[in-house]
Amino acid sequence: MKRPAVSLLLSLCWLWAAGAAAQGVAPTPAQEEVFRITVKKSIFASSDVDIPVHVFKPTVTDPNAGLGPWPVVIFSHGRSGSPAGRAAMKAPLAANSDAVRYWHAKGYAVVSALRPGYSENTREDPEDHGVRWSGGTCNGQADFAKTTAAATLAMRSVHAWVVEQGWVAKNRILLVGQSVGGLTTVAACGQNWPGVMGCINFAGGAGGNPEASPGASCRPDAMEQQLANPGKSTTVPTLWLYSANDKFWGAEAPKQWHAAYRQAAAAAGQNAESEFFSAPPVGQDGHSLHSAGSRFWAPVVTAWLYKHGF
């Protein structure tokens, strides 16, 4: 009997689990460069906004290895629930993070930007979806389409900058995102940007509040629609990873979101593969899967990269 593709992927993952995390994380911190690019004014922002783009190129230890071009991961960060938290963000990824070291070990450069509405650019909040919590009850618009569109527009500007760089392998780009950045990644993947060969969504979504409503986000039905829509047009493989104890969304809603994505893709005649991985609980809140759960996701991502020739 033929084994389903997802089962085969997970079998490979656990066969490799003992050594893959160690093989996928380089031992030395990355060197960081910071550039500035402009996100043009739009319906989400009243003026142009200059944002910092943090670049982590692989460390070249072999003088014969050259200086690229390298395949590139464009990483989209999550969203703090408070203005103070968004203002306090100084970098989307740390140079010594497991994620940066993992991608460097695979030969990828990593590019991450602080979108408008974060760090020094908090005069306006383009990604505000309007959700407000009163105790355990959410109120407001839950305009997740606005959040998604604003964040995707910013990341499109980052992508446009990336493909102009001489050190980039322009047809070997992966989009990767966490939380609202994961939602952004799924949406961007549906736009089929040049050179993008696949997309990885870590705990994507919006409208959660782990303190007021642990495990139950605001309007998960609206988020399901938002995450399903890109399935109609996505032409490259995607990988979705969520943890069983994610206090923003819970364990079941993300599975329903992914099922809706696959249904939308099938209805539109799209056959690009999309896979879902449910990680075991990570710490006190599995929403930290990307930053704190590399022992779970590294073998899964490695198997996915291998399967698709990335």
Backbone torsions as a table, in degrees:
resi	resn	phi	psi	omega
1	MET	NA	134.9	-177.7
2	LYS	-71.6	131.5	-179.8
3	ARG	-80.4	132.8	178.0
4	PRO	-59.5	149.9	-175.6
5	ALA	-59.2	-40.1	-177.9
6	VAL	-65.8	-40.9	178.9
7	SER	-62.8	-40.1	178.2
8	LEU	-62.4	-42.8	179.4
9	LEU	-60.0	-46.7	-177.2
10	LEU	-69.1	-33.1	176.0
11	SER	-61.7	-45.1	177.3
12	LEU	-60.7	-40.4	-177.9
13	CYS	-58.4	-49.7	-173.4
14	TRP	-77.1	-24.6	172.3
15	LEU	-64.6	-35.9	-177.1
16	TRP	-92.2	-5.8	-168.3
17	ALA	-59.1	-36.6	-175.9
18	ALA	-61.3	-37.9	-174.8
19	GLY	-111.4	-13.7	-171.0
20	ALA	-67.5	-38.7	-178.3
21	ALA	-63.4	-41.9	179.1
22	ALA	-66.5	-39.0	-179.8
23	GLN	-71.2	-25.9	-174.2
24	GLY	-92.3	1.1	-178.7
25	VAL	-122.5	116.9	-178.8
26	ALA	-74.2	153.8	-171.9
27	PRO	-83.5	-16.6	-173.4
28	THR	-111.2	147.2	177.8
29	PRO	-63.5	150.1	-179.9
30	ALA	-82.0	154.1	171.7
31	GLN	-88.4	132.8	-174.3
32	GLU	-108.7	136.1	171.0
33	GLU	-120.5	145.4	179.6
34	VAL	-123.1	126.8	178.5
35	PHE	-118.0	169.2	176.7
36	ARG	-122.3	134.2	173.1
37	ILE	-130.0	167.2	-177.3
38	THR	-111.9	129.3	169.0
39	VAL	-98.6	117.7	-174.4
40	LYS	-67.2	152.2	178.0
41	LYS	-61.5	153.6	-174.2
42	SER	-156.1	-168.3	175.8
43	ILE	-68.3	-12.0	-179.2
44	PHE	-96.9	-18.5	-176.6
45	ALA	-144.7	139.5	-173.0
46	SER	-82.4	-9.0	-179.5
47	SER	-150.9	166.6	173.4
48	ASP	-60.8	148.3	178.6
49	VAL	-130.7	124.9	173.2
50	ASP	-86.3	128.5	-178.5
51	ILE	-122.7	150.2	177.2
52	PRO	-82.0	136.4	176.2
53	VAL	-115.0	118.1	-178.1
54	HIS	-95.2	127.2	-175.9
55	VAL	-119.6	129.0	177.1
56	PHE	-121.2	102.1	178.7
57	LYS	-88.2	150.0	177.1
58	PRO	-57.5	142.6	176.5
59	THR	-73.4	126.0	-178.1
60	VAL	-94.3	107.0	177.9
61	THR	-99.9	-18.1	179.3
62	ASP	-101.0	116.1	-178.3
63	PRO	-62.3	-16.8	178.9
64	ASN	-91.9	-1.7	-176.1
65	ALA	-79.1	-17.2	-179.7
66	GLY	78.0	-170.9	-177.2
67	LEU	-122.8	43.4	-179.6
68	GLY	102.1	-171.3	3.3
69	PRO	-72.8	147.0	179.8
70	TRP	-110.3	148.9	164.9
71	PRO	-63.3	155.1	-171.2
72	VAL	-131.0	137.5	166.6
73	VAL	-98.8	123.9	170.8
74	ILE	-100.2	113.1	-174.0
75	PHE	-100.2	133.8	177.4
76	SER	-112.0	124.7	-174.8
77	HIS	-81.8	171.2	178.1
78	GLY	-86.5	-171.0	-173.7
79	ARG	-127.5	126.1	172.5
80	SER	-72.6	147.5	-179.1
81	GLY	-79.1	-6.3	-177.1
82	SER	-125.8	151.0	175.9
83	PRO	-58.8	-38.2	179.9
84	ALA	-64.4	-40.7	179.0
85	GLY	-65.1	-38.6	178.2
86	ARG	-69.0	-37.0	178.9
87	ALA	-69.0	-29.0	-176.7
88	ALA	-78.9	-11.3	-179.5
89	MET	-68.1	125.2	-179.3
90	LYS	-111.2	-24.3	179.3
91	ALA	-156.5	141.9	-179.9
92	PRO	-71.1	-30.8	-178.9
93	LEU	-140.2	146.2	174.2
94	ALA	-87.5	146.5	-177.9
95	ALA	-61.0	-30.9	-178.1
96	ASN	-98.4	16.0	-179.4
97	SER	-70.1	154.2	176.8
98	ASP	-58.4	-37.0	-177.1
99	ALA	-63.7	-48.7	-179.7
100	VAL	-62.2	-44.6	-179.0
101	ARG	-66.2	-36.2	177.0
102	TYR	-60.3	-50.7	-176.3
103	TRP	-68.1	-35.1	175.4
104	HIS	-62.8	-40.0	178.5
105	ALA	-63.7	-24.9	177.1
106	LYS	-89.8	-1.3	177.8
107	GLY	90.0	14.1	-179.0
108	TYR	-99.2	142.2	163.0
109	ALA	-82.0	154.8	-179.6
110	VAL	-122.5	131.4	178.5
111	VAL	-123.9	128.4	178.5
112	SER	-141.6	140.7	-176.8
113	ALA	-126.5	149.3	171.4
114	LEU	-89.1	112.0	-173.6
115	ARG	-69.6	163.5	173.0
116	PRO	-54.9	136.7	-176.9
117	GLY	105.4	0.0	-177.2
118	TYR	-129.7	160.9	176.9
119	SER	57.3	-123.3	-177.7
120	GLU	-81.0	-4.2	-175.5
121	ASN	-107.0	56.8	-176.1
122	THR	-107.0	11.1	178.9
123	ARG	-60.3	-37.1	174.2
124	GLU	-124.0	157.4	179.7
125	ASP	-123.1	82.1	-174.6
126	PRO	-60.8	-25.0	-174.2
127	GLU	-94.0	8.1	-177.8
128	ASP	-63.4	117.8	-179.4
129	HIS	-92.6	-3.1	174.5
130	GLY	85.1	0.0	179.0
131	VAL	-71.0	130.0	175.2
132	ARG	-130.6	141.2	-175.7
133	TRP	-108.3	137.6	172.2
134	SER	-124.9	100.6	-170.0
135	GLY	64.3	-128.1	178.4
136	GLY	-95.7	12.6	-178.6
137	THR	-109.0	132.3	178.0
138	CYS	-96.8	144.1	178.7
139	ASN	-129.8	176.8	176.4
140	GLY	96.4	-171.9	-169.6
141	GLN	-79.0	-29.7	-172.2
142	ALA	52.6	49.9	-177.8
143	ASP	-85.0	73.9	-177.4
144	PHE	-70.7	-22.5	176.3
145	ALA	-64.3	-38.1	178.4
146	LYS	-65.8	-47.6	178.4
147	THR	-55.8	-47.6	-177.3
148	THR	-63.8	-46.0	-176.8
149	ALA	-65.4	-41.6	-179.2
150	ALA	-65.9	-45.3	-179.4
151	ALA	-66.7	-38.9	-179.7
152	THR	-66.9	-38.3	177.1
153	LEU	-60.1	-43.5	179.1
154	ALA	-63.4	-43.7	-178.7
155	MET	-70.9	-25.6	174.2
156	ARG	-64.4	-36.1	176.7
157	SER	-65.5	-38.4	177.1
158	VAL	-64.9	-45.0	178.6
159	HIS	-60.0	-43.2	179.8
160	ALA	-60.7	-37.4	177.0
161	TRP	-69.2	-42.9	-177.2
162	VAL	-58.3	-46.5	-173.8
163	VAL	-71.6	-7.6	175.2
164	GLU	-90.4	-6.7	-174.9
165	GLN	-87.2	136.2	-176.7
166	GLY	-68.5	-20.9	-178.1
167	TRP	-88.3	5.5	-176.5
168	VAL	-102.4	131.5	169.1
169	ALA	-79.3	100.1	-164.1
170	LYS	-66.5	-18.6	178.2
171	ASN	-104.4	17.1	-178.6
172	ARG	-134.6	69.8	-177.7
173	ILE	-118.8	132.2	173.0
174	LEU	-111.5	136.3	172.7
175	LEU	-98.6	128.8	-177.8
176	VAL	-134.8	137.9	-180.0
177	GLY	-151.2	157.2	-178.9
178	GLN	-120.5	130.1	174.7
179	SER	61.4	-120.4	174.8
180	VAL	-59.6	-31.2	174.7
181	GLY	-67.5	-30.9	174.3
182	GLY	-68.9	-42.7	173.4
183	LEU	-57.7	-44.4	178.5
184	THR	-61.2	-41.8	-179.5
185	THR	-62.9	-43.6	178.5
186	VAL	-62.1	-44.0	-179.9
187	ALA	-64.5	-45.3	179.8
188	ALA	-62.6	-36.7	-179.8
189	CYS	-61.4	-34.0	178.4
190	GLY	-70.8	-12.8	177.6
191	GLN	-91.2	-6.1	173.7
192	ASN	51.9	58.7	178.5
193	TRP	-66.0	149.8	-178.7
194	PRO	-57.6	134.5	174.6
195	GLY	84.1	-8.6	-178.5
196	VAL	-78.6	121.9	-176.1
197	MET	-106.8	-9.2	178.0
198	GLY	-179.0	166.8	-175.0
199	CYS	-141.7	140.9	-178.9
200	ILE	-126.1	123.0	-176.8
201	ASN	-109.4	111.9	174.4
202	PHE	-98.0	110.1	170.6
203	ALA	55.9	38.1	-175.4
204	GLY	-67.3	143.1	177.2
205	GLY	160.0	-175.1	176.1
206	ALA	-158.7	156.2	175.9
207	GLY	93.8	13.3	178.4
208	GLY	-90.8	157.9	175.9
209	ASN	-147.1	95.2	-172.9
210	PRO	-66.3	-20.8	178.3
211	GLU	-83.3	-49.6	-175.2
212	ALA	-80.1	-32.1	-174.7
213	SER	-146.5	68.4	-176.3
214	PRO	-60.9	125.8	176.3
215	GLY	82.0	3.7	-179.5
216	ALA	-142.2	104.5	-176.2
217	SER	-84.1	170.6	178.2
218	CYS	-77.3	128.7	176.4
219	ARG	49.0	60.9	177.3
220	PRO	-61.6	-23.1	176.6
221	ASP	-66.7	-39.2	177.6
222	ALA	-68.7	-37.2	176.9
223	MET	-66.9	-36.0	177.2
224	GLU	-58.6	-45.6	179.2
225	GLN	-63.7	-40.7	-178.1
226	GLN	-64.8	-40.2	-179.4
227	LEU	-80.0	-24.0	179.9
228	ALA	-76.3	-36.8	-173.5
229	ASN	-52.3	-44.2	-178.3
230	PRO	-63.2	-19.8	177.9
231	GLY	-60.1	-24.7	-178.0
232	LYS	-68.7	-21.3	-173.2
233	SER	-128.8	-6.3	-176.9
234	THR	-71.5	131.6	-176.7
235	THR	-115.8	5.1	-179.5
236	VAL	-122.7	161.5	-178.8
237	PRO	-66.4	148.2	175.3
238	THR	-131.1	151.6	177.0
239	LEU	-129.5	126.7	179.8
240	TRP	-113.3	129.8	-178.9
241	LEU	-129.2	125.1	178.6
242	TYR	-135.8	154.5	178.6
243	SER	-100.7	150.8	-178.0
244	ALA	-63.9	-24.4	-178.8
245	ASN	-113.8	36.6	176.6
246	ASP	-69.2	113.7	-176.2
247	LYS	-79.9	-8.6	176.2
248	PHE	-80.4	-42.9	-172.5
249	TRP	-118.4	-19.6	-170.9
250	GLY	83.1	-179.8	-174.8
251	ALA	-86.6	-31.1	-169.7
252	GLU	-91.7	-37.9	-177.0
253	ALA	-56.7	-45.1	178.8
254	PRO	-59.1	-35.0	177.1
255	LYS	-64.4	-39.6	177.9
256	GLN	-67.4	-38.4	178.0
257	TRP	-62.4	-43.2	-179.4
258	HIS	-67.9	-39.4	177.4
259	ALA	-60.8	-40.5	178.6
260	ALA	-65.4	-37.7	176.3
261	TYR	-60.1	-47.3	-179.1
262	ARG	-65.0	-38.4	178.3
263	GLN	-65.1	-41.0	178.4
264	ALA	-64.0	-40.3	178.9
265	ALA	-63.8	-44.7	-179.2
266	ALA	-64.2	-40.8	-179.7
267	ALA	-64.8	-29.8	-179.6
268	ALA	-90.2	-0.3	179.7
269	GLY	79.1	17.7	177.8
270	GLN	-88.3	132.9	-178.6
271	ASN	-116.7	16.1	175.6
272	ALA	-64.6	134.1	-174.1
273	GLU	-72.7	139.3	175.3
274	SER	-134.7	129.2	-175.4
275	GLU	-124.6	149.7	-177.8
276	PHE	-120.7	133.9	175.9
277	PHE	-124.0	124.6	176.5
278	SER	-99.8	107.2	-179.3
279	ALA	-77.4	155.6	172.4
280	PRO	-63.9	169.9	177.6
281	PRO	-55.3	141.0	178.5
282	VAL	-120.1	111.1	177.0
283	GLY	55.2	-145.7	-179.7
284	GLN	-81.5	-21.3	-178.2
285	ASP	-147.8	113.3	-177.8
286	GLY	-67.4	-3.7	174.6
287	HIS	-63.8	-16.3	178.4
288	SER	-86.5	16.6	-177.3
289	LEU	-50.1	-47.3	-175.7
290	HIS	-64.8	-43.1	-175.1
291	SER	-84.8	-31.9	-171.9
292	ALA	-118.1	-3.8	-173.6
293	GLY	-118.5	33.4	-176.8
294	SER	-62.6	-24.9	178.5
295	ARG	-63.5	-24.3	177.3
296	PHE	-90.7	-45.0	-172.5
297	TRP	-85.2	-24.3	-177.0
298	ALA	-58.5	-48.0	179.0
299	PRO	-66.5	-32.2	179.1
300	VAL	-67.1	-48.0	-179.7
301	VAL	-64.9	-40.1	178.1
302	THR	-58.8	-45.2	179.0
303	ALA	-63.4	-39.7	179.3
304	TRP	-65.3	-44.0	177.1
305	LEU	-59.8	-44.3	-179.4
306	TYR	-64.1	-44.8	-176.9
307	LYS	-59.8	-38.3	-175.5
308	HIS	-99.0	7.4	176.0
309	GLY	72.7	26.9	-178.0
310	PHE	-93.9	NA	NA
